[in-house]
């Protein structure tokens, strides 16, 4: 059946597209242009590339986006779209999209394509077998001809979705390997059914053996950190060998050192330790070439010359692997504070590296929320005052605060290590000397925070009602919690990370495996300290001197207690951000015990952590901030290690059991991530006349689409 709607052709056809429950579905396909089609059933998304489909089926069907999805302005827009295991999948809206010019939309589109094109890289960085396992999962989902309603198959789907969520077979937060809740025999039968039976011998032990590649990032002290970690930054080398390798490269007297090791894998070739650099012609070349092609298209429609200049530097860096060019790019990028559209694209954060040196790939595309950015602009304009009045030693303060900029943004695409789970704030670049000499950019991501809040409102139960001590604490949280939480993020990203300085000769890698947790703690403490400062009232950022108490209560409650809903019983606390919060809350609790600053109370058999003296708690935050800044500035590895191991790692088993049981009764999921909206060019008479945003609501379908359209690295046999 065919009908014409405006200039669009609509046909009803039967096509063989695999979903979770069926092989053949009836779809309406709307032609947008010669390459793009809209295709949907109910609220499910189906996105396919015409060139790839031609190899599978003789149907004229292109990249497709669903019809019948929720409109961004619809009051019925549903944020939470899926739940499984300990995970919840959300959608986010892109407010302000329709106000952008056609050129701006096109710029965002190409930047988003560049971001999504690096997907394979993070999968391979996380574990060397991840890409092969992902391909197996995709093949089973798309081609399995057995009973998809069986309990075993449904359990397999949960496993597949968990792996998709974590960009690999290790939990994205806990670092432990994810084990399927099906038998090896059943998994082998799935492989056999889709013609992959030959893969069983190699892959089944990797997938099912709990002791083989057990942790993505090992943080114990009984084994070598690198040999015991599954993360694919090192192969056949010990911690000592890697440290010796980089010690020979680094010049401690260099005031502008490059970030040695940021963009490479270290391997042993015979007796020689060497780097495999991420670059065109080197490691990840095929994906980087595609990323470059989209960046070049983006340059053609950039808002200004500054964007073109630093994007060219990024391209040159990808082509050469030269870390000096990475620094040049970051210097140029951080100085562009006027553009409305911005992006992150590259090997950026080192959280996944046991040594805190090597960076995972990520991509984020965003544009300024003009109205909301006024708050962050006020903060950045007063950065010098905050630095000067910080409770750290004067010798660790920057004598001059340069280039601190901050804004509130809405993301249009998250990718790599920022997808599906993403941060709510960012501060870059990470190079200490660039921060000191040129400044940093800080952002708070408004539409992600909004999605979290809106999704929570869709739930009948709340963490606040269960774990807050009394009515006053709840009312204060409801009145100020969302705002002070965003303000905490602003202060953390804009000022916290950008504050302080290293002493001459101190390496940014001096704190080793403890650097990430200590840096996050330093930034959090900076933000917590200033949340209670009268300066925020004076600047008009807060209108109530007690508003900060909402964030203080929330932070202590989470850091010492509720965040451990995320960790299995018997496990320790290993993730850097969680260690940061545990360190601050536990240290403050123990060091304020004599004056009963924070009190553990029990009512009806339930534990609560209640702040009795907010002023003294702020003083404790100042004391800990002073010490952690000293540790970082002096590169005091042993002192940093002592703090983390004493306060941040171990979890009280009784409290752990209690919080897990109470949380389970709420029927909530501790971890959340997102599907991206799809940005689709719309053509008329052979010309692109608009870019439409379509809100996807099927996590698995988006993963399959990404697998079909953004897989550029060869999967080793």
Secondary structure, 3 states (H helix, E strand, C coil): CEEEECCEEEEEEEECCCCCCCCCEEEEEEECCCCEEEEEECCEECCCCHHHHCCCCCCCCCEEECCCCCCCCCCCCCCEEEEECCEEEEECCCCCHHHCCHHHHHHHHHHHHHHHCCHHHHHHHHCCCHHHHHHHHHHHHHHCCCCCCCHHHHHHHHHHHHHHHHCCCECCCCCEECCCCCCHHHHHHHHHHCCCHHHHHHHHHHHHCCCCCCECCCCCCCCCCCCCCCCCCEECCCHHHHHHHHHHHCCCCCCCCCCCCCCEEEEEECCEEEEEEECCCCECHHHHHHHHHHHHHHHHCCCCHHHHHHHHHHHHHHHHCCHHHHHHHHHHHHHCCCCCEEEEEEEEECCCCCCCCCCEEEEEEEEECCCCHHHHHHHHHCHHHHHHCCCCCHHHCCCCCCCEEEEEEEEEEEEECCCCCCCCEEEECCCHHHHHHHCEEEEEEHHHHHHHHHHHHCCCCCHHHHHCCCHHHHHHHHHHHHHHHHHHHHHHHHHHCCCCCCCCCCCCCCCHHHHHHHHHHHHHHHHHHHHCCHHHHHCCCCCCCCCHHHHHHHHHHHHHCHHHHHCCCCCCCCCHHHHHHHHHHHHHHHHCCCCCCEEEEEECCEEEEEECCHHHHHHHHHHHHHHHHHHHHHCCHHHHHHHHHHHCCCCCHHHHHHHHHHHHCCCCCCEEEEECCEEEEEEECCEEEEEEEECCCCHHHHHHHHHHHCCCCCCCC
